[in-house]
Amino acid sequence: MHPINKSSPSQFVAVASIASELSAVMEVAKEISLAAANAKAIAFRAGEKARGFQPITDFINELAKETIELINDFNGHALTFYKLTVSEHRIGDAYKRLELSSKLAQGAQYSHSLQASLDSSKIKMQDCRRQFKGHVMKLLDQLETVMHPARAARVIAANSRIEASQAGEYLQSLQAVAESVDNAAQVIHDNVQRCRSLLSVVVTV
């Protein structure tokens, strides 16, 4: 009889860690949105000196909104991922108990009656595992999508620095905005990369 894999504690730890990383990404995205609002106010006060910076604030805000929407969508799929993890664990646990009962009942009258339940549990376990792995691959693709706004934010931050350099006395204020966007983009990138690493490890467990 072939061994059946079941969810390990590391999978539950990974699910919790991914949720934590995504929560951090959401907070950073909200900070970017706030930075865009502050930048818009500064650019408005600066007038002609920050004319080139004004449309950049709209891009920053759109990137923040896009990231938040992507994370919200991802969280919905992550919930399904968690439910599959729980189901896989329960089915695997039930299979192990049935397998043990079957071994203990060998030679006893009606022991063969356990085989149907054992076979059914095995099929359910294998199906759940297939769904689990397929869902992980979908989540990995979604995380790659989340990376796109982060990459775009790095480019916008670079352009922001150039435009800020022409803003006279508003230079430092606008450069601070550019730095905050750049730092936020790096944080999002790092958090998403950790999520991807966690998922890649979990699917091989």
For each residue, the residues with C-beta under 8 A, 3 or more apart:
1: 99
2:
3:
4: 92 95 122 125 126
5: 92 125 129 205
6: 88 89 91 92 93 95 96 125
7: 11 12 85 86 88 89 92 205
8: 11 205
9: 12 13
10: 13 14 201 202 205
11: 7 8 14 15 85 88 89 202 205
12: 7 9 15 16 85 89
13: 9 10 16 17
14: 10 11 17 18 198 199 201 202
15: 11 12 18 19 78 81 82 85 202
16: 12 13 19 20
17: 13 14 20 21 194 198
18: 14 15 21 22 78 195 198 199
19: 15 16 22 23 75 78
20: 16 17 23 24
21: 17 18 24 25 191 192 194 195 198
22: 18 19 25 26 71 74 75 78 191 195
23: 19 20 26 27
24: 20 21 27 28 187 191
25: 21 22 28 29 67 71 146 187 188 191 192
26: 22 23 29 30 68 71
27: 23 24 30 31
28: 24 25 31 32 184 187 188 191
29: 25 26 32 33 64 67 68 71 184 188
30: 26 27 33 34 64 68
31: 27 28 34 35 180 184
32: 28 29 35 36 60 63 64 67 153 180 181 184 185
33: 29 30 36 37 61 64 65 68
34: 30 31 37 38
35: 31 32 38 39 60 177 180 181 184
36: 32 33 39 40 57 58 60 61 64
37: 33 34 40 41 57 61
38: 34 35 41 42 177
39: 35 36 42 43 53 56 57 60 160 174 177
40: 36 37 43 44 54 57 58 61
41: 37 38 44 45
42: 38 39 45 46 50 170 173 174 177
43: 39 40 46 50 53 54 57 170 174
44: 40 41 47 54
45: 41 42 170
46: 42 43 49 50 53 167 168 170 174
47: 44 50 51
48: 51
49: 46 166 167 168 170
50: 42 43 46 47 53 54 163 164 166 167 170 174
51: 47 48 54
52: 55 56 163 166
53: 39 43 46 50 56 57 160 163 164 167 174
54: 40 43 44 50 51 57 58
55: 52 58 59
56: 39 52 53 59 60 156 159 160 163
57: 36 37 39 40 43 53 54 60 61
58: 36 40 54 55 61 62
59: 55 56 62 63 156
60: 32 35 36 39 56 57 63 64 153 156 160 177 181
61: 33 36 37 40 57 58 64 65
62: 58 59 65 66
63: 32 59 60 66 67 149 152 153 156
64: 29 30 32 33 36 60 61 67 68
65: 33 61 62 68 69
66: 62 63 69 70 149
67: 25 29 32 63 64 70 71 146 149 150 188
68: 26 29 30 33 64 65 71 72
69: 65 66 72 73
70: 66 67 73 74 142 145 146 149
71: 22 25 26 29 67 68 74 75 146
72: 68 69 75 76
73: 69 70 76 77 142
74: 22 70 71 77 78 139 142 143 146
75: 19 22 71 72 78 79
76: 72 73 79 80
77: 73 74 80 81 135 138 139 142
78: 15 18 19 22 74 75 81 82 139
79: 75 76 82 83
80: 76 77 83 84 135
81: 15 77 78 84 85 132 135 136 139
82: 15 78 79 85 86
83: 79 80 86 87
84: 80 81 87 88 128 131 132 135
85: 7 11 12 15 81 82 88 89 132
86: 7 82 83 89 90
87: 83 84 90 91 128
88: 6 7 11 84 85 91 92 125 128 129 132
89: 6 7 11 12 85 86 92 93
90: 86 87 93 94
91: 6 87 88 94 95 121 124 125 128
92: 4 5 6 7 88 89 95 96 125
93: 6 89 90 96 97
94: 90 91 97 98 121
95: 4 6 91 92 98 99 118 121 122 125
96: 6 92 93 99 100
97: 93 94 100 101
98: 94 95 101 102 114 117 118 121
99: 1 95 96 102 103 118
100: 96 97 103 104
101: 97 98 104 105 114
102: 98 99 105 106 111 114 115 118
103: 99 100 106
104: 100 101
105: 101 102 108 111 114
106: 102 103 111
107: 111
108: 105 111
109:
110: 113
111: 102 105 106 107 108 114
112: 115
113: 110 116 117
114: 98 101 102 105 111 117 118
115: 102 112 118 119
116: 113 119 120
117: 98 113 114 120 121
118: 95 98 99 102 114 115 121 122
119: 115 116 122 123
120: 116 117 123 124
121: 91 94 95 98 117 118 124 125
122: 4 95 118 119 125 126
123: 119 120 126 127
124: 91 120 121 127 128
125: 4 5 6 88 91 92 95 121 122 128 129
126: 4 122 123 129 130
127: 123 124 130 131
128: 84 87 88 91 124 125 131 132
129: 5 88 125 126 132 133
130: 126 127 133 134
131: 84 127 128 134 135
132: 81 84 85 88 128 129 135 136 203
133: 129 130 136 137 203
134: 130 131 137 138
135: 77 80 81 84 131 132 138 139
136: 81 132 133 139 140 199 202 203
137: 133 134 140 141 203
138: 77 134 135 141 142
139: 74 77 78 81 135 136 142 143 199
140: 136 137 143 144 196 199 200
141: 137 138 144 145
142: 70 73 74 77 138 139 145 146
143: 74 139 140 146 147 192 195 196 199
144: 140 141 147 148 196
145: 70 141 142 148
146: 25 67 70 71 74 142 143 149 150 188 192
147: 143 144 150 151 188 189 192
148: 144 145 151 152
149: 63 66 67 70 146 152 153 188
150: 67 146 147 153 154 185 186 188 189 192
151: 147 148 154 155 185 189
152: 63 148 149 155 156
153: 32 60 63 149 150 156 157 181 182 184 185 188
154: 150 151 157 158 182 185 186
155: 151 152 158 159
156: 56 59 60 63 152 153 159 160 181
157: 153 154 160 161 178 179 181 182 185
158: 154 155 161 162 178 182
159: 56 155 156 162 163
160: 39 53 56 60 156 157 163 164 174 175 177 178 181
161: 157 158 164 165 175 178
162: 158 159 165 166
163: 50 52 53 56 159 160 166 167 174
164: 50 53 160 161 167 170 171 174 175 177 178
165: 161 162 171 175
166: 49 50 52 162 163
167: 46 49 50 53 163 164 170 171 173 174
168: 46 49 171
169:
170: 42 43 45 46 49 50 164 167 173 174
171: 164 165 167 168 174 175
172: 175 176
173: 42 167 170 176 177
174: 39 42 43 46 50 53 160 163 164 167 170 171 177 178
175: 160 161 164 165 171 172 178 179
176: 172 173 179 180
177: 35 38 39 42 60 160 164 173 174 180 181
178: 157 158 160 161 164 174 175 181 182
179: 157 175 176 182 183
180: 31 32 35 176 177 183 184
181: 32 35 60 153 156 157 160 177 178 184 185
182: 153 154 157 158 178 179 185 186
183: 179 180 186 187
184: 28 29 31 32 35 153 180 181 187 188
185: 32 150 151 153 154 157 181 182 188 189
186: 150 154 182 183 189 190
187: 24 25 28 183 184 190 191
188: 25 28 29 67 146 147 149 150 153 184 185 191 192
189: 147 150 151 185 186 192 193
190: 186 187 193 194
191: 21 22 24 25 28 187 188 194 195
192: 21 25 143 146 147 150 188 189 195 196
193: 189 190 196 197
194: 17 21 190 191 197 198
195: 18 21 22 143 191 192 198 199
196: 140 143 144 192 193 199 200
197: 193 194 200 201
198: 14 17 18 21 194 195 201 202
199: 14 18 136 139 140 143 195 196 202 203
200: 140 196 197 203 204
201: 10 14 197 198 204 205
202: 10 11 14 15 136 198 199 205
203: 132 133 136 137 199 200
204: 200 201
205: 5 7 8 10 11 201 202
